[in-house]
Amino acid sequence: MDSARRFTILSGGRAPGGSPAEGALGTLHTMPHVIVKLYAGKSAEQKAVIADAVTMAIMASAGSSADAVSVAIEDVAPTDWVDAVYKPDIVAKAATLFKKPGYNPL
């Protein structure tokens, strides 16, 4: 398997150069999955608005179709934020952040 195809299958995205990837079954696909972690307390309606906005942003920026995008929203208690999100997802993965927070709770 060539490296471009391997990249595409593993990443679920587009091959280098931006062309759509052809999957193992011969269908074109992109499959971004976004996980949003929020303080607990948002209503189902608010979460649906967030998921729609994230989907639209992915469609506009990555060229994915709405059917290819999935969005998960995880509730996190404010008292758990530092240990459950800030340390493992922000501090430990700082090199992967494209938008860094403007706060530091440590």
C-alpha positions as CSV (number, residue, x, y, z in Angstrom):
1,M,0.0,0.0,0.0
2,D,1.5,3.4,-1.0
3,S,2.0,6.0,1.7
4,A,-0.7,8.4,0.3
5,R,-3.3,5.7,0.5
6,R,-2.1,4.6,3.9
7,F,-2.3,8.2,5.2
8,T,-5.8,8.5,3.8
9,I,-7.2,5.4,5.3
10,L,-5.6,6.1,8.7
11,S,-6.6,9.7,8.8
12,G,-10.0,9.3,7.3
13,G,-9.3,12.4,5.3
14,R,-7.9,13.6,2.1
15,A,-4.8,12.4,0.5
16,P,-1.8,14.7,0.3
17,G,-2.6,17.3,-2.4
18,G,-6.2,17.6,-1.3
19,S,-7.9,15.1,-3.5
20,P,-10.6,13.0,-1.9
21,A,-9.6,9.6,-0.6
22,E,-10.9,6.4,-2.1
23,G,-11.6,3.9,0.7
24,A,-11.2,0.2,0.9
25,L,-14.7,-0.3,-0.6
26,G,-14.0,2.1,-3.5
27,T,-16.2,4.9,-2.1
28,L,-15.1,8.5,-1.7
29,H,-15.2,9.6,1.9
30,T,-13.9,11.9,4.5
31,M,-14.8,11.3,8.1
32,P,-13.8,14.0,10.5
33,H,-15.0,13.3,14.1
34,V,-14.9,16.2,16.4
35,I,-15.1,15.9,20.2
36,V,-16.3,19.1,22.1
37,K,-15.8,19.1,25.8
38,L,-17.8,21.7,27.7
39,Y,-18.8,22.5,31.3
40,A,-21.8,20.4,32.1
41,G,-25.2,22.1,32.0
42,K,-25.9,22.9,28.3
43,S,-29.3,21.9,27.1
44,A,-29.9,19.4,24.3
45,E,-31.0,22.3,22.1
46,Q,-27.7,24.2,22.9
47,K,-25.7,21.1,22.1
48,A,-27.5,20.7,18.8
49,V,-26.7,24.3,17.8
50,I,-23.0,23.7,18.7
51,A,-22.9,20.5,16.7
52,D,-24.5,22.2,13.7
53,A,-22.0,25.1,13.9
54,V,-19.0,22.7,14.2
55,T,-20.4,20.7,11.3
56,M,-20.7,23.8,9.1
57,A,-17.1,24.9,10.1
58,I,-15.7,21.5,9.1
59,M,-17.6,21.5,5.9
60,A,-16.4,25.0,5.0
61,S,-12.7,24.4,6.0
62,A,-12.1,20.7,5.2
63,G,-14.4,20.2,2.3
64,S,-16.4,17.4,4.0
65,S,-20.0,16.8,3.4
66,A,-22.5,17.0,6.3
67,D,-23.0,13.3,6.2
68,A,-19.3,12.7,6.7
69,V,-19.0,14.7,9.9
70,S,-19.8,13.5,13.4
71,V,-19.7,15.6,16.5
72,A,-19.6,14.4,20.1
73,I,-20.2,16.6,23.0
74,E,-18.9,15.6,26.4
75,D,-20.1,17.2,29.6
76,V,-17.4,17.9,32.2
77,A,-18.1,19.1,35.7
78,P,-16.3,22.5,36.3
79,T,-14.5,20.9,39.3
80,D,-13.1,18.2,37.1
81,W,-12.0,20.5,34.2
82,V,-8.3,20.8,35.1
83,D,-7.7,17.1,35.7
84,A,-10.1,15.7,33.0
85,V,-9.4,18.2,30.2
86,Y,-6.9,20.9,30.8
87,K,-3.9,18.7,31.8
88,P,-4.4,15.7,29.5
89,D,-5.9,17.5,26.4
90,I,-4.4,21.0,26.5
91,V,-1.1,20.8,28.4
92,A,0.0,17.3,27.4
93,K,-1.0,17.8,23.8
94,A,0.0,21.4,23.3
95,A,1.8,20.6,20.1
96,T,-1.5,19.6,18.5
97,L,-3.5,22.7,19.5
98,F,-4.3,25.1,16.6
99,K,-6.3,27.3,18.9
100,K,-4.9,27.7,22.4
101,P,-7.0,28.9,25.4
102,G,-6.5,32.3,26.8
103,Y,-6.6,31.0,30.4
104,N,-4.3,29.0,32.7
105,P,-6.0,27.4,35.7
106,L,-2.8,26.0,37.1
